[in-house]
Amino acid sequence: KTLEYHQRAVRQVAYHKRYPLMASASDDGNVHIFHSMVYSDLMRNPLLVPVKILREHAVVKKFGVLACVFHPTQPWIFSAGADGRIILYQDI
């Protein structure tokens, strides 16, 4: 399945170890959060539901969000951007 949610290149994809969450960071300055589930039945398509778009980073010289990582126990995400900021999102 092809996902076309970002306007520019995707820099990183992260998965939460405890919750069914996935995030993608892109040069468009956005982090997209998805509810995701992969079923044990391989004939069934994975479930991907867009949850939220986080738009806090500025695009600098065509670079936006460079990295994202989930907190190991909480449904929080950290993002690092080309604007020199690291942002913690707690209300996903």
C-alpha contacts under 8 A as a table, 3 or more apart, distances in Angstrom:
res1	aa1	res2	aa2	distance
4	E	7	Q	7.92
5	Y	32	H	7.95
6	H	9	A	7.27
6	H	10	V	7.23
6	H	26	S	6.70
6	H	28	D	6.79
6	H	30	N	7.78
7	Q	28	D	5.96
8	R	26	S	6.36
8	R	27	D	5.40
8	R	28	D	5.22
9	A	26	S	5.61
9	A	27	D	5.51
9	A	28	D	7.44
10	V	13	V	7.76
10	V	24	S	6.78
10	V	25	A	5.75
10	V	26	S	4.14
10	V	27	D	6.40
11	R	24	S	7.59
11	R	25	A	5.60
11	R	26	S	5.21
11	R	27	D	6.88
11	R	65	V	7.23
11	R	66	L	5.65
11	R	67	A	6.62
12	Q	24	S	5.77
12	Q	25	A	5.25
12	Q	26	S	7.15
12	Q	66	L	7.03
12	Q	67	A	5.69
12	Q	68	C	6.66
13	V	22	M	7.20
13	V	23	A	5.59
13	V	24	S	4.39
13	V	25	A	6.39
13	V	68	C	7.29
14	A	22	M	5.68
14	A	23	A	5.18
14	A	24	S	6.47
14	A	68	C	6.57
14	A	69	V	5.89
14	A	70	F	6.99
15	Y	20	P	7.87
15	Y	21	L	5.99
15	Y	22	M	4.51
15	Y	23	A	6.50
15	Y	69	V	7.93
15	Y	70	F	7.13
16	H	19	Y	5.57
16	H	20	P	6.58
16	H	21	L	5.42
16	H	22	M	6.33
16	H	70	F	5.78
16	H	71	H	7.70
16	H	72	P	7.21
16	H	75	P	7.76
17	K	20	P	7.91
17	K	72	P	6.67
17	K	73	T	7.95
18	R	72	P	7.48
18	R	73	T	6.76
19	Y	75	P	7.05
20	P	35	H	5.69
20	P	36	S	5.33
20	P	37	M	6.16
21	L	33	I	6.97
21	L	34	F	5.70
21	L	35	H	4.79
21	L	36	S	5.60
22	M	33	I	5.85
22	M	34	F	5.09
22	M	35	H	6.34
22	M	36	S	6.18
23	A	31	V	6.59
23	A	32	H	5.47
23	A	33	I	4.52
23	A	34	F	6.10
23	A	68	C	7.50
24	S	31	V	5.56
24	S	32	H	5.31
24	S	33	I	6.82
24	S	68	C	7.48
25	A	29	G	7.64
25	A	30	N	6.20
25	A	31	V	4.58
25	A	32	H	6.73
25	A	65	V	5.53
25	A	66	L	6.63
25	A	67	A	6.24
25	A	68	C	6.29
25	A	79	S	7.90
26	S	29	G	5.91
26	S	30	N	5.86
26	S	31	V	6.55
26	S	64	G	6.14
26	S	65	V	5.32
26	S	66	L	6.88
27	D	30	N	7.34
27	D	59	V	7.02
27	D	62	K	6.68
27	D	63	F	4.85
27	D	64	G	3.85
27	D	65	V	5.56
27	D	66	L	7.17
28	D	59	V	6.71
28	D	62	K	7.92
28	D	63	F	7.38
28	D	64	G	5.47
28	D	65	V	7.42
29	G	55	R	6.44
29	G	56	E	7.29
29	G	57	H	5.20
29	G	58	A	5.84
29	G	59	V	5.58
29	G	63	F	7.54
29	G	64	G	4.10
29	G	65	V	5.16
29	G	81	G	7.64
30	N	53	I	6.55
30	N	54	L	5.58
30	N	55	R	4.88
30	N	56	E	7.20
30	N	57	H	6.92
30	N	64	G	7.35
30	N	65	V	6.59
31	V	53	I	5.82
31	V	54	L	5.03
31	V	55	R	6.78
31	V	65	V	7.27
31	V	68	C	7.97
31	V	79	S	7.87
32	H	50	P	7.38
32	H	51	V	7.68
32	H	52	K	6.01
32	H	53	I	4.62
32	H	54	L	6.30
33	I	50	P	6.21
33	I	51	V	5.48
33	I	52	K	5.21
33	I	53	I	6.29
33	I	54	L	7.85
33	I	92	I	7.88
34	F	48	L	6.18
34	F	49	V	5.34
34	F	50	P	4.44
34	F	51	V	5.11
34	F	52	K	7.16
35	H	47	L	7.64
35	H	48	L	5.73
35	H	49	V	5.06
35	H	50	P	6.41
35	H	51	V	6.41
36	S	46	P	7.31
36	S	47	L	5.38
36	S	48	L	4.59
36	S	49	V	6.48
37	M	46	P	5.78
37	M	47	L	5.03
37	M	48	L	6.76
38	V	45	N	7.57
38	V	46	P	4.67
38	V	47	L	6.46
39	Y	42	L	6.71
39	Y	44	R	6.71
39	Y	45	N	7.63
39	Y	46	P	6.38
41	D	44	R	5.73
42	L	45	N	7.35
52	K	92	I	7.08
57	H	64	G	6.59
57	H	65	V	6.61
57	H	81	G	6.10
57	H	82	A	7.92
57	H	83	D	6.65
57	H	85	R	7.62
58	A	64	G	6.28
58	A	81	G	7.60
58	A	82	A	7.53
58	A	83	D	5.82
59	V	62	K	5.86
59	V	63	F	5.38
59	V	64	G	4.43
59	V	65	V	7.82
59	V	82	A	6.84
59	V	83	D	6.80
60	V	63	F	5.23
60	V	64	G	6.40
60	V	82	A	5.90
60	V	83	D	6.03
63	F	66	L	7.43
63	F	81	G	7.86
63	F	82	A	5.82
64	G	81	G	5.63
64	G	82	A	5.49
64	G	83	D	7.41
65	V	68	C	7.76
65	V	79	S	6.86
65	V	80	A	5.88
65	V	81	G	4.10
65	V	82	A	6.24
66	L	79	S	7.64
66	L	80	A	5.77
66	L	81	G	5.16
66	L	82	A	6.50
67	A	79	S	5.67
67	A	80	A	5.23
67	A	81	G	6.97
68	C	77	I	6.84
68	C	78	F	5.52
68	C	79	S	4.28
68	C	80	A	6.37
69	V	77	I	5.70
69	V	78	F	5.38
69	V	79	S	6.62
70	F	74	Q	7.94
70	F	75	P	7.10
70	F	76	W	5.82
70	F	77	I	4.33
70	F	78	F	6.25
71	H	74	Q	5.55
71	H	75	P	6.61
71	H	76	W	5.39
71	H	77	I	5.89
71	H	78	F	7.43
75	P	90	Q	7.11
75	P	92	I	7.12
76	W	88	L	7.02
76	W	89	Y	5.68
76	W	90	Q	4.76
76	W	91	D	7.24
76	W	92	I	6.87
77	I	88	L	5.83
77	I	89	Y	5.35
77	I	90	Q	6.88
78	F	86	I	6.73
78	F	87	I	5.52
78	F	88	L	4.50
78	F	89	Y	6.32
79	S	86	I	5.51
79	S	87	I	5.31
79	S	88	L	6.67
80	A	84	G	7.24
80	A	85	R	5.87
80	A	86	I	4.40
80	A	87	I	6.57
81	G	84	G	5.77
81	G	85	R	5.72
81	G	86	I	6.60
82	A	85	R	7.41
89	Y	92	I	6.64
